[in-house]
Amino acid sequence: MNQLTCKNFEEFKTYEGKSLPTGAWITVTQEMINAFAEATLDHQWVHVDLERIKKESPFKKPIAHGFLSVSLLSKMLMDLLIVKTSVMGVNYGLNKVRFPHAVVVNSRLRLHSRIQKIENYNSNGLKITWDCTVEIENIEKPACVAEFISLMFER
């Protein structure tokens, strides 16, 4: 996996409108799904009840929560980009998000992203709008398509 490294915000701003390198694969395990269920209190059977899933689910395997895919966006973006003067980044929100295809347990996901827009935020920050598509290995439809917004601050 290639990683984009920028020395500061000024250099980072030159990438507005451009795509980032394709992300590395991340395997979605049952342990991740169970931990997400615990953290969010969403224990819907399609995620965690292995016996019922085998009998009743059209997927025949557990599926990840859609919001687990969204939650991975921050990590996936951080893996693709380093701005050396950045001291902190936070999630700001989502304008759009869709889950076109279920993520069955042990699927591999990776991020395709583009920096849609970069705006100044306060005196030492940027507000970045990212176009994100989370690919599922060997599946035509993506797990998640989102317009994700984050803030980044520098020294």
C-alpha angles and dihedrals in degrees: 000000000000120000127207111227121191124184094217146343093280091059091043091055090062088069094064108131093018132112124247121227115279112270130244120263118267119195115221105219131191087248090059091048092049092047091050090050090052094047095048098032088234103137096160108164095240087070106039115011101089097182095049091045091057090052104036113018119096086216093054088210133070116274126213121245111263089233090057087067090051091047090057092059094084093051093043092051093045089054090055101045139046123181104187096210094048114112100176144008129193136183114256101180149273129277095188135006133172135173105210096172135025119247110227119205115282093021116145118232133190135178130245110187145169130196100238100178140358120197132177113254119197116319099308107023147080131213109214126194112203128194104216132187119181109208123208112214112255093000121111097211119063126242092230139004115192144165098218126189126202139170124228126191131197135201 
